[in-house]
Amino acid sequence: MTKNELWYLLIDGQQDAETGVVGNFYAYGEHLGDALEKTIKASVDYKFITNHNLTEVSLLDSFDVIGDNKELVEIADNVYMRPTTYTFPIDDPDKEFIPPIGIVKSVFEGEYEYDLIKQNFVAYGADENGIFEFELVLTKENLIDTFIKTIDFLPTIDGFWIYIKNYWENDMTELWVAKHFTDKQTVIDFLKTQRKNTLENGYLDIVVHSLIGETNLTLDDHKKIQFHTKDEGVFNDFIGNIIELGYEQTRDLYNLEFGYHHFHYRLVDSLTRTEFKHMLTDNKFEMIDKWEE
């Protein structure tokens, strides 16, 4: 990781209660989250007042590869924008999917059209191992609150663990377990306290486990909620609760994990990988295993 990565960022914001605005930005930073924070701070002076959303990015080799770069306006140190912005109605029903914090699509076209990504879920019957499977894709606005609610949908809490992915600072994949997290409120309090370092970190799989049905509730590194269980009753109850929240089932689920070029990132004021592991140790997590991928 260099200290001068150059990023292109497509960001939308809000001018007022009715009007949104989209702009094209270029910023240097130690990592994507750093470039994003610098851009958001600088963009406020250009009517990007609230509700900033990162919707598309690209990591650039140099400033010279930017087309018409002499037209760019330097709005802060190492932050540039194209002078033309675009507005849209906030209540536009056809506006694009806003990805959760921690993951964002690349400018490069993928296998599928981006507008296929919607807020909905798929559910599958038991496989050859007797495991029922569920997946839910949500926007930035709804993901974290919904995931916290789903913890309460579990029959019991008997385990909590975190996978640190190998592509976070190019290290090994590590499994950290909190054996003493055995009730819902302890898990929820930890995640809320460490929100930026866990729920908004694009380099983690977060797993909440129940012994009943060997059930796992996961928020994965692509910010997709997954649910696996061998207990059909637990499975049906979970889906019923999801439907009560207003989410609908679909046959074809699209998300950034498959068929789309994308980037993972963490926010600028979140912990580095080393600091994150120190935080886990302070909270009595144990590293159980690590491996190359």
Long-range contacts (C-beta under 8 A, 24 or more apart in sequence): 1-30, 1-31, 1-169, 1-170, 2-30, 3-30, 4-28, 5-29, 5-30, 5-31, 5-32, 5-35, 5-59, 6-35, 6-59, 6-60, 6-61, 6-62, 6-63, 7-32, 7-35, 7-36, 7-57, 7-58, 7-59, 7-60, 8-57, 8-58, 8-60, 8-66, 8-107, 9-35, 9-36, 9-39, 9-54, 9-56, 9-57, 10-54, 10-55, 10-56, 10-57, 10-107, 11-36, 11-39, 11-40, 11-43, 11-48, 11-52, 11-53, 11-54, 11-55, 12-52, 12-53, 12-55, 12-88, 13-43, 13-47, 13-48, 13-49, 13-50, 13-51, 13-52, 13-53, 14-48, 14-49, 14-50, 14-51, 14-90, 15-47, 15-48, 15-49, 15-87, 16-49, 17-90, 18-89, 18-90, 18-91, 19-87, 19-88, 19-89, 19-90, 20-87, 20-88, 20-89, 20-90, 20-92, 20-95, 21-47, 21-48, 21-85, 21-86, 21-87, 21-88, 22-85, 22-86, 22-87, 22-88, 23-48, 23-81, 23-82, 23-85, 23-86, 24-81, 24-82, 25-79, 25-80, 25-81, 25-82, 26-60, 26-63, 26-66, 26-72, 26-79, 26-80, 26-81, 27-78, 27-79, 27-80, 28-78, 28-79, 29-78, 29-268, 31-265, 31-266, 31-268, 32-57, 32-59, 32-104, 32-263, 32-265, 33-265, 33-266, 33-267, 33-268, 33-270, 34-268, 36-265, 36-267, 36-268, 37-267, 37-268, 37-269, 38-76, 38-78, 38-79, 39-79, 41-76, 42-75, 42-76, 42-79, 42-81, 43-75, 43-81, 45-75, 46-75, 46-81, 46-85, 47-85, 53-98, 53-140, 54-99, 54-101, 54-104, 55-96, 55-98, 55-99, 55-104, 55-105, 56-104, 56-105, 56-106, 56-107, 57-104, 57-105, 57-106, 57-107, 57-263, 58-106, 58-107, 58-108, 59-263, 97-139, 98-139, 98-140, 98-141, 99-139, 99-140, 99-223, 99-256, 100-138, 100-139, 100-140, 100-143, 100-144, 100-200, 100-223, 101-140, 101-200, 101-202, 101-223, 101-267, 102-200, 102-201, 102-202, 102-203, 102-221, 102-223, 102-264, 102-265, 102-266, 103-202, 103-221, 103-222, 103-223, 103-256, 103-262, 103-263, 103-264, 103-265, 104-256, 104-262, 104-263, 104-265, 105-256, 105-260, 105-261, 105-262, 106-260, 106-261, 106-262, 106-263, 108-261, 109-261, 110-259, 110-260, 110-261, 111-258, 111-259, 111-260, 112-254, 112-259, 112-260, 114-260, 116-252, 116-254, 117-254, 117-255, 117-256, 117-260, 118-250, 118-254, 119-247, 120-247, 120-248, 120-249, 120-250, 120-253, 121-239, 121-242, 121-247, 121-248, 121-249, 121-250, 121-253, 122-249, 122-250, 122-251, 122-252, 122-253, 123-235, 123-239, 123-249, 126-230, 126-232, 129-230, 130-230, 131-228, 131-229, 131-230, 132-228, 132-229, 132-230, 132-231, 132-232, 132-235, 133-226, 133-227, 133-228, 134-226, 134-227, 134-228, 134-235, 134-238, 134-239, 134-242, 135-224, 135-225, 135-226, 135-227, 135-253, 135-255, 136-224, 136-225, 136-226, 136-227, 136-242, 136-247, 137-224, 137-225, 137-253, 137-254, 137-255, 138-223, 138-225, 138-247, 143-199, 143-219, 143-223, 143-225, 144-195, 144-199, 144-200, 146-225, 146-245, 147-199, 147-219, 147-225, 148-188, 148-191, 148-192, 149-241, 149-245, 150-217, 150-225, 150-227, 150-238, 150-241, 150-242, 151-184, 151-187, 151-188, 151-208, 151-217, 152-184, 153-217, 153-237, 153-238, 153-241, 153-242, 154-184, 154-208, 154-210, 154-215, 154-217, 154-234, 154-238, 155-210, 155-212, 155-213, 155-215, 155-234, 156-210, 156-211, 156-212, 157-181, 157-182, 157-183, 157-184, 157-186, 157-187, 157-208, 157-209, 157-210, 158-182, 158-209, 158-210, 158-211, 159-207, 159-208, 159-209, 159-210, 159-211, 160-187, 160-190, 160-207, 160-208, 160-209, 161-207, 161-209, 161-288, 162-198, 162-204, 162-205, 162-206, 162-207, 162-280, 162-285, 163-204, 163-205, 163-207, 164-203, 164-204, 164-273, 164-276, 164-277, 165-203, 165-204, 165-205, 165-221, 165-264, 166-292, 166-293, 167-203, 167-264, 168-203, 168-204, 168-264, 168-266, 168-273, 169-272, 169-273, 171-273, 172-290, 172-291, 172-292, 172-293, 173-290, 173-291, 173-292, 173-293, 174-277, 174-287, 174-289, 174-290, 175-287, 175-288, 175-289, 175-290, 176-277, 176-280, 176-285, 176-286, 176-287, 176-288, 177-285, 177-286, 177-288, 178-280, 178-283, 178-284, 178-285, 178-286, 179-286, 180-284, 190-283, 194-279, 196-266, 196-267, 196-269, 196-270, 197-266, 197-270, 197-271, 197-276, 197-279, 200-266, 200-267, 200-270, 201-266, 201-267, 201-270, 201-276, 202-263, 202-264, 202-265, 202-266, 203-264, 203-266, 203-273, 210-234, 220-257, 221-264, 222-255, 222-256, 222-257, 222-262, 223-256, 224-255, 224-257
